[in-house]
Amino acid sequence: GIKGFPTIVKSEVFDEVLKLKGDIGIRKLIRERPDLVQFVKVNDPSVIKDIDEPVDMKQGPLKRASPGGGGGIRTHE
């Protein structure tokens, strides 16, 4: 599948997330801490839309992601 959004993190790693810099986002933490990753399969193409800035929401329709149950990285098959 395709890795999508949102990436959900547990509160225990908030401090690590806040230290991340640049456009890499949370990918660095995911690579360094694979033990924190749980993939959730969903059938919803909206989970592959990356929204970093308010302008990103204007680039097309945004739908609510289907519930996948649990946390982690959502994937679109």
MOPAC internal coordinates of N, CA, C and O (Angstrom, degrees):
PM7 1SCF
backbone

  N    0.0000 0     0.00 0     0.00 0    0    0    0
  C    1.4370 1     0.00 0     0.00 0    1    0    0
  C    1.5205 1   111.45 1     0.00 0    2    1    0
  O    1.2310 1   121.39 1    -0.29 1    3    2    1
  N    1.2891 1   114.94 1   179.71 1    3    2    1
  C    1.4609 1   123.19 1   178.98 1    5    3    2
  C    1.5171 1   108.37 1  -102.19 1    6    5    3
  O    1.2310 1   120.12 1   -49.59 1    7    6    5
  N    1.3180 1   117.37 1   130.41 1    7    6    5
  C    1.4596 1   120.19 1   176.85 1    9    7    6
  C    1.5167 1   108.76 1   -67.73 1   10    9    7
  O    1.2310 1   120.92 1   -44.11 1   11   10    9
  N    1.3214 1   115.84 1   135.89 1   11   10    9
  C    1.4532 1   119.58 1  -176.14 1   13   11   10
  C    1.5118 1   113.22 1  -132.92 1   14   13   11
  O    1.2310 1   121.83 1    20.64 1   15   14   13
  N    1.3020 1   114.11 1  -159.36 1   15   14   13
  C    1.4551 1   122.59 1  -173.97 1   17   15   14
  C    1.5157 1   109.18 1  -126.65 1   18   17   15
  O    1.2310 1   117.73 1   -23.03 1   19   18   17
  N    1.2841 1   121.92 1   156.97 1   19   18   17
  C    1.4560 1   124.34 1     2.14 1   21   19   18
  C    1.5187 1   111.42 1   -84.06 1   22   21   19
  O    1.2310 1   121.46 1   -19.98 1   23   22   21
  N    1.2961 1   114.82 1   160.02 1   23   22   21
  C    1.4476 1   121.10 1   169.84 1   25   23   22
  C    1.5177 1   105.69 1   -93.71 1   26   25   23
  O    1.2310 1   120.58 1   -56.52 1   27   26   25
  N    1.2831 1   116.50 1   123.48 1   27   26   25
  C    1.4574 1   121.45 1  -177.12 1   29   27   26
  C    1.5176 1   107.71 1  -107.24 1   30   29   27
  O    1.2310 1   120.44 1   -48.62 1   31   30   29
  N    1.3223 1   116.77 1   131.38 1   31   30   29
  C    1.4592 1   120.33 1  -179.18 1   33   31   30
  C    1.5216 1   110.29 1  -122.50 1   34   33   31
  O    1.2310 1   121.32 1   -30.69 1   35   34   33
  N    1.3064 1   115.07 1   149.31 1   35   34   33
  C    1.4596 1   121.03 1   176.65 1   37   35   34
  C    1.5230 1   109.16 1   -76.63 1   38   37   35
  O    1.2310 1   120.92 1   -26.06 1   39   38   37
  N    1.3107 1   115.85 1   153.94 1   39   38   37
  C    1.4651 1   120.82 1  -178.70 1   41   39   38
  C    1.5231 1   112.24 1   -60.74 1   42   41   39
  O    1.2310 1   119.79 1   155.83 1   43   42   41
  N    1.3131 1   118.01 1   -24.17 1   43   42   41
  C    1.4615 1   120.73 1  -178.83 1   45   43   42
  C    1.5311 1   113.11 1   -65.05 1   46   45   43
  O    1.2310 1   119.57 1   163.04 1   47   46   45
  N    1.3309 1   118.43 1   -16.96 1   47   46   45
  C    1.4607 1   120.61 1   179.44 1   49   47   46
  C    1.5270 1   112.88 1  -111.84 1   50   49   47
  O    1.2310 1   119.53 1  -171.86 1   51   50   49
  N    1.3348 1   118.50 1     8.14 1   51   50   49
  C    1.4649 1   121.32 1  -179.96 1   53   51   50
  C    1.5223 1   112.09 1   -53.85 1   54   53   51
  O    1.2310 1   120.06 1   135.69 1   55   54   53
  N    1.3357 1   117.48 1   -44.31 1   55   54   53
  C    1.4679 1   119.95 1  -178.94 1   57   55   54
  C    1.5242 1   111.08 1   -60.44 1   58   57   55
  O    1.2310 1   120.20 1   139.45 1   59   58   57
  N    1.3291 1   117.23 1   -40.55 1   59   58   57
  C    1.4650 1   120.76 1   178.44 1   61   59   58
  C    1.5277 1   110.84 1   -65.51 1   62   61   59
  O    1.2310 1   120.17 1   139.29 1   63   62   61
  N    1.3163 1   117.28 1   -40.71 1   63   62   61
  C    1.4656 1   121.75 1   179.95 1   65   63   62
  C    1.5223 1   110.14 1   -63.67 1   66   65   63
  O    1.2310 1   120.16 1   138.02 1   67   66   65
  N    1.3142 1   117.29 1   -41.98 1   67   66   65
  C    1.4646 1   121.09 1  -178.50 1   69   67   66
  C    1.5227 1   112.76 1   -66.09 1   70   69   67
  O    1.2310 1   119.76 1   158.46 1   71   70   69
  N    1.3267 1   118.07 1   -21.54 1   71   70   69
  C    1.4625 1   121.89 1   179.46 1   73   71   70
  C    1.5296 1   112.37 1   -82.69 1   74   73   71
  O    1.2310 1   119.84 1   167.36 1   75   74   73
  N    1.3226 1   117.92 1   -12.64 1   75   74   73
  C    1.4636 1   121.28 1  -177.44 1   77   75   74
  C    1.5174 1   110.47 1   -68.87 1   78   77   75
  O    1.2310 1   120.66 1   -38.70 1   79   78   77
  N    1.3168 1   116.34 1   141.30 1   79   78   77
  C    1.4680 1   122.56 1  -178.06 1   81   79   78
  C    1.5182 1   110.60 1  -124.21 1   82   81   79
  O    1.2310 1   121.13 1   -23.82 1   83   82   81
  N    1.3134 1   115.44 1   156.18 1   83   82   81
  C    1.4591 1   121.10 1   172.57 1   85   83   82
  C    1.5132 1   113.45 1    79.68 1   86   85   83
  O    1.2310 1   121.55 1    10.34 1   87   86   85
  N    1.3189 1   114.65 1  -169.66 1   87   86   85
  C    1.4574 1   122.36 1  -175.10 1   89   87   86
  C    1.5240 1   112.85 1   -82.50 1   90   89   87
  O    1.2310 1   120.13 1   177.23 1   91   90   89
  N    1.2987 1   117.35 1    -2.77 1   91   90   89
  C    1.4600 1   120.69 1  -178.68 1   93   91   90
  C    1.5252 1   110.62 1   -66.26 1   94   93   91
  O    1.2310 1   120.70 1   149.94 1   95   94   93
  N    1.3144 1   116.26 1   -30.06 1   95   94   93
  C    1.4550 1   119.89 1   179.98 1   97   95   94
  C    1.5104 1   111.55 1    63.48 1   98   97   95
  O    1.2310 1   121.21 1    38.29 1   99   98   97
  N    1.2991 1   115.29 1  -141.71 1   99   98   97
  C    1.4590 1   120.62 1  -174.07 1  101   99   98
  C    1.5337 1   112.96 1   -84.92 1  102  101   99
  O    1.2310 1   120.42 1   176.31 1  103  102  101
  N    1.3358 1   116.80 1    -3.69 1  103  102  101
  C    1.4718 1   120.11 1  -179.00 1  105  103  102
  C    1.5219 1   112.30 1   -56.24 1  106  105  103
  O    1.2310 1   120.34 1   142.41 1  107  106  105
  N    1.3274 1   116.95 1   -37.59 1  107  106  105
  C    1.4667 1   120.53 1  -179.93 1  109  107  106
  C    1.5274 1   110.51 1   -60.84 1  110  109  107
  O    1.2310 1   120.52 1   133.99 1  111  110  109
  N    1.3070 1   116.61 1   -46.01 1  111  110  109
  C    1.4590 1   120.93 1   179.52 1  113  111  110
  C    1.5282 1   110.84 1   -64.16 1  114  113  111
  O    1.2310 1   120.18 1   140.13 1  115  114  113
  N    1.3113 1   117.26 1   -39.87 1  115  114  113
  C    1.4677 1   121.50 1   179.58 1  117  115  114
  C    1.5270 1   110.57 1   -63.04 1  118  117  115
  O    1.2310 1   120.32 1   138.86 1  119  118  117
  N    1.3353 1   116.99 1   -41.14 1  119  118  117
  C    1.4764 1   120.48 1   178.26 1  121  119  118
  C    1.5206 1   111.08 1   -66.34 1  122  121  119
  O    1.2310 1   120.70 1   139.00 1  123  122  121
  N    1.3367 1   116.27 1   -41.00 1  123  122  121
  C    1.4623 1   120.17 1  -176.11 1  125  123  122
  C    1.5245 1   113.11 1   -79.48 1  126  125  123
  O    1.2310 1   119.95 1   155.96 1  127  126  125
  N    1.3214 1   117.71 1   -24.04 1  127  126  125
  C    1.4709 1   121.26 1  -176.06 1  129  127  126
  C    1.5270 1   111.16 1  -129.47 1  130  129  127
  O    1.2310 1   119.66 1  -116.31 1  131  130  129
  N    1.3405 1   118.26 1    63.69 1  131  130  129
  C    1.4623 1   119.83 1  -178.87 1  133  131  130
  C    1.5237 1   113.20 1   -60.45 1  134  133  131
  O    1.2310 1   120.31 1   160.93 1  135  134  133
  N    1.3266 1   117.02 1   -19.07 1  135  134  133
  C    1.4637 1   120.34 1   177.69 1  137  135  134
  C    1.5286 1   112.08 1   -65.77 1  138  137  135
  O    1.2310 1   120.40 1   163.84 1  139  138  137
  N    1.3262 1   116.84 1   -16.16 1  139  138  137
  C    1.4607 1   121.20 1  -179.58 1  141  139  138
  C    1.5253 1   112.90 1   -90.20 1  142  141  139
  O    1.2310 1   120.31 1   172.97 1  143  142  141
  N    1.3209 1   117.01 1    -7.03 1  143  142  141
  C    1.4637 1   120.98 1  -170.84 1  145  143  142
  C    1.5279 1   111.45 1   -93.23 1  146  145  143
  O    1.2310 1   121.52 1   -47.45 1  147  146  145
  N    1.3116 1   114.70 1   132.55 1  147  146  145
  C    1.4631 1   121.81 1   171.66 1  149  147  146
  C    1.5230 1   106.53 1  -131.71 1  150  149  147
  O    1.2310 1   120.21 1   -59.69 1  151  150  149
  N    1.3133 1   117.21 1   120.31 1  151  150  149
  C    1.4575 1   121.07 1   179.26 1  153  151  150
  C    1.5223 1   109.22 1   -87.69 1  154  153  151
  O    1.2310 1   121.11 1   -42.88 1  155  154  153
  N    1.3113 1   115.48 1   137.12 1  155  154  153
  C    1.4601 1   121.71 1   179.31 1  157  155  154
  C    1.5227 1   107.62 1  -123.58 1  158  157  155
  O    1.2310 1   120.12 1   -59.97 1  159  158  157
  N    1.3238 1   117.37 1   120.03 1  159  158  157
  C    1.4648 1   121.07 1  -179.99 1  161  159  158
  C    1.5231 1   109.53 1   -81.22 1  162  161  159
  O    1.2310 1   121.14 1   -48.51 1  163  162  161
  N    1.3201 1   115.42 1   131.49 1  163  162  161
  C    1.4610 1   121.28 1   175.49 1  165  163  162
  C    1.5238 1   108.26 1  -135.79 1  166  165  163
  O    1.2310 1   120.77 1   -23.35 1  167  166  165
  N    1.3077 1   116.13 1   156.65 1  167  166  165
  C    1.4555 1   121.09 1   177.28 1  169  167  166
  C    1.5242 1   107.45 1  -109.93 1  170  169  167
  O    1.2310 1   120.85 1  -107.76 1  171  170  169
  N    1.3235 1   115.98 1    72.24 1  171  170  169
  C    1.4608 1   121.13 1  -175.23 1  173  171  170
  C    1.5216 1   108.90 1  -151.62 1  174  173  171
  O    1.2310 1   119.62 1   -73.46 1  175  174  173
  N    1.3386 1   118.33 1   106.54 1  175  174  173
  C    1.4653 1   120.95 1  -177.13 1  177  175  174
  C    1.5215 1   114.26 1   -63.13 1  178  177  175
  O    1.2310 1   119.46 1   163.92 1  179  178  177
  N    1.3312 1   118.64 1   -16.08 1  179  178  177
  C    1.4640 1   119.29 1  -178.62 1  181  179  178
  C    1.5268 1   112.54 1   -70.01 1  182  181  179
  O    1.2310 1   119.48 1   164.79 1  183  182  181
  N    1.3271 1   118.61 1   -15.21 1  183  182  181
  C    1.4600 1   119.81 1  -178.59 1  185  183  182
  C    1.5235 1   112.72 1   -74.26 1  186  185  183
  O    1.2310 1   119.80 1   172.22 1  187  186  185
  N    1.3208 1   117.98 1    -7.78 1  187  186  185
  C    1.4603 1   119.13 1   177.90 1  189  187  186
  C    1.5246 1   111.76 1   -98.73 1  190  189  187
  O    1.2310 1   119.75 1  -173.45 1  191  190  189
  N    1.3267 1   118.09 1     6.55 1  191  190  189
  C    1.4666 1   121.89 1   177.46 1  193  191  190
  C    1.5265 1   108.38 1   -87.51 1  194  193  191
  O    1.2310 1   120.70 1   -61.83 1  195  194  193
  N    1.3230 1   116.27 1   118.17 1  195  194  193
  C    1.4598 1   122.53 1  -179.11 1  197  195  194
  C    1.5234 1   109.07 1   -88.60 1  198  197  195
  O    1.2310 1   120.59 1   -57.41 1  199  198  197
  N    1.3125 1   116.48 1   122.59 1  199  198  197
  C    1.4618 1   120.94 1   179.79 1  201  199  198
  C    1.5219 1   107.99 1  -121.71 1  202  201  199
  O    1.2310 1   121.09 1   -71.79 1  203  202  201
  N    1.3301 1   115.52 1   108.21 1  203  202  201
  C    1.4580 1   121.24 1   178.00 1  205  203  202
  C    1.5186 1   111.90 1  -109.35 1  206  205  203
  O    1.2310 1   120.71 1   150.29 1  207  206  205
  N    1.3077 1   116.24 1   -29.71 1  207  206  205
  C    1.4647 1   122.41 1  -175.35 1  209  207  206
  C    1.5257 1   109.10 1  -130.56 1  210  209  207
  O    1.2310 1   119.90 1   -23.30 1  211  210  209
  N    1.3408 1   117.79 1   156.70 1  211  210  209
  C    1.4685 1   120.22 1   177.93 1  213  211  210
  C    1.5273 1   113.22 1   -54.47 1  214  213  211
  O    1.2310 1   119.95 1   145.51 1  215  214  213
  N    1.3338 1   117.70 1   -34.49 1  215  214  213
  C    1.4623 1   120.65 1  -179.68 1  217  215  214
  C    1.5332 1   111.47 1   -62.84 1  218  217  215
  O    1.2310 1   119.90 1   152.22 1  219  218  217
  N    1.3343 1   117.79 1   -27.78 1  219  218  217
  C    1.4616 1   121.56 1   179.82 1  221  219  218
  C    1.5264 1   111.77 1   -62.61 1  222  221  219
  O    1.2310 1   120.19 1   151.17 1  223  222  221
  N    1.3151 1   117.24 1   -28.83 1  223  222  221
  C    1.4619 1   120.96 1  -179.11 1  225  223  222
  C    1.5242 1   111.67 1   -72.75 1  226  225  223
  O    1.2310 1   120.43 1   162.10 1  227  226  225
  N    1.3334 1   116.79 1   -17.90 1  227  226  225
  C    1.4589 1   121.13 1  -178.85 1  229  227  226
  C    1.5246 1   112.44 1   -87.47 1  230  229  227
  O    1.2310 1   120.00 1   176.15 1  231  230  229
  N    1.3189 1   117.61 1    -3.85 1  231  230  229
  C    1.4619 1   121.50 1  -174.97 1  233  231  230
  C    1.5205 1   113.71 1   -85.63 1  234  233  231
  O    1.2310 1   119.49 1  -170.65 1  235  234  233
  N    1.2879 1   118.57 1     9.35 1  235  234  233
  C    1.4562 1   120.36 1   178.32 1  237  235  234
  C    1.5055 1   110.67 1   151.28 1  238  237  235
  O    1.2310 1   121.00 1    -7.06 1  239  238  237
  N    1.3139 1   115.69 1   172.94 1  239  238  237
  C    1.4649 1   119.39 1  -177.10 1  241  239  238
  C    1.5202 1   111.71 1   -65.46 1  242  241  239
  O    1.2310 1   121.38 1   -38.46 1  243  242  241
  N    1.2886 1   114.96 1   141.54 1  243  242  241
  C    1.4561 1   121.97 1   177.45 1  245  243  242
  C    1.5126 1   106.79 1  -120.80 1  246  245  243
  O    1.2310 1   120.96 1   -56.14 1  247  246  245
  N    1.3106 1   115.77 1   123.86 1  247  246  245
  C    1.4532 1   120.17 1   179.34 1  249  247  246
  C    1.5151 1   109.02 1  -110.26 1  250  249  247
  O    1.2310 1   121.00 1   -22.68 1  251  250  249
  N    1.2948 1   115.68 1   157.32 1  251  250  249
  C    1.4562 1   120.41 1   175.27 1  253  251  250
  C    1.5297 1   108.10 1   -68.40 1  254  253  251
  O    1.2310 1   120.75 1   -46.60 1  255  254  253
  N    1.3218 1   116.16 1   133.40 1  255  254  253
  C    1.4644 1   120.36 1  -179.82 1  257  255  254
  C    1.5243 1   110.18 1   -69.22 1  258  257  255
  O    1.2310 1   120.78 1   -34.18 1  259  258  257
  N    1.3078 1   116.11 1   145.82 1  259  258  257
  C    1.4544 1   121.05 1   177.08 1  261  259  258
  C    1.5164 1   109.70 1   -68.22 1  262  261  259
  O    1.2310 1   119.93 1   -37.27 1  263  262  261
  N    1.3149 1   117.74 1   142.73 1  263  262  261
  C    1.4650 1   119.35 1   178.85 1  265  263  262
  C    1.5208 1   110.41 1   -63.05 1  266  265  263
  O    1.2310 1   120.94 1   -47.24 1  267  266  265
  N    1.3226 1   115.80 1   132.76 1  267  266  265
  C    1.4528 1   119.53 1   179.84 1  269  267  266
  C    1.5132 1   112.42 1  -109.94 1  270  269  267
  O    1.2310 1   120.87 1   166.28 1  271  270  269
  N    1.3313 1   115.93 1   -13.72 1  271  270  269
  C    1.4535 1   119.15 1  -178.51 1  273  271  270
  C    1.5080 1   110.76 1    75.05 1  274  273  271
  O    1.2310 1   120.08 1   -60.49 1  275  274  273
  N    1.2955 1   117.46 1   119.51 1  275  274  273
  C    1.4551 1   121.38 1   179.40 1  277  275  274
  C    1.5043 1   111.74 1    88.25 1  278  277  275
  O    1.2310 1   120.86 1     1.61 1  279  278  277
  N    1.3052 1   115.96 1  -178.39 1  279  278  277
  C    1.4533 1   120.47 1  -178.25 1  281  279  278
  C    1.5018 1   111.00 1  -113.47 1  282  281  279
  O    1.2310 1   120.82 1     2.00 1  283  282  281
  N    1.2912 1   116.04 1  -178.00 1  283  282  281
  C    1.4479 1   121.33 1   177.13 1  285  283  282
  C    1.5015 1   111.48 1   116.42 1  286  285  283
  O    1.2310 1   120.78 1    21.81 1  287  286  285
  N    1.2804 1   116.11 1  -158.19 1  287  286  285
  C    1.4499 1   121.97 1  -178.48 1  289  287  286
  C    1.5150 1   107.61 1   -92.29 1  290  289  287
  O    1.2310 1   120.66 1   -50.59 1  291  290  289
  N    1.2937 1   116.34 1   129.41 1  291  290  289
  C    1.4553 1   118.92 1   177.97 1  293  291  290
  C    1.5228 1   108.60 1   -86.67 1  294  293  291
  O    1.2310 1   120.86 1   -35.47 1  295  294  293
  N    1.2989 1   115.95 1   144.53 1  295  294  293
  C    1.4553 1   119.99 1   179.06 1  297  295  294
  C    1.5117 1   109.74 1  -121.52 1  298  297  295
  O    1.2310 1   121.28 1   -26.19 1  299  298  297
  N    1.3137 1   115.16 1   153.81 1  299  298  297
  C    1.4620 1   121.22 1   177.11 1  301  299  298
  C    1.5132 1   106.86 1  -116.96 1  302  301  299
  O    1.2310 1   119.91 1   -57.39 1  303  302  301
  N    1.2912 1   117.78 1   122.61 1  303  302  301
  C    1.4727 1   122.52 1  -178.91 1  305  303  302
  C    1.5063 1   110.02 1   -92.80 1  306  305  303
  O    1.2310 1   120.10 1   180.00 1  307  306  305

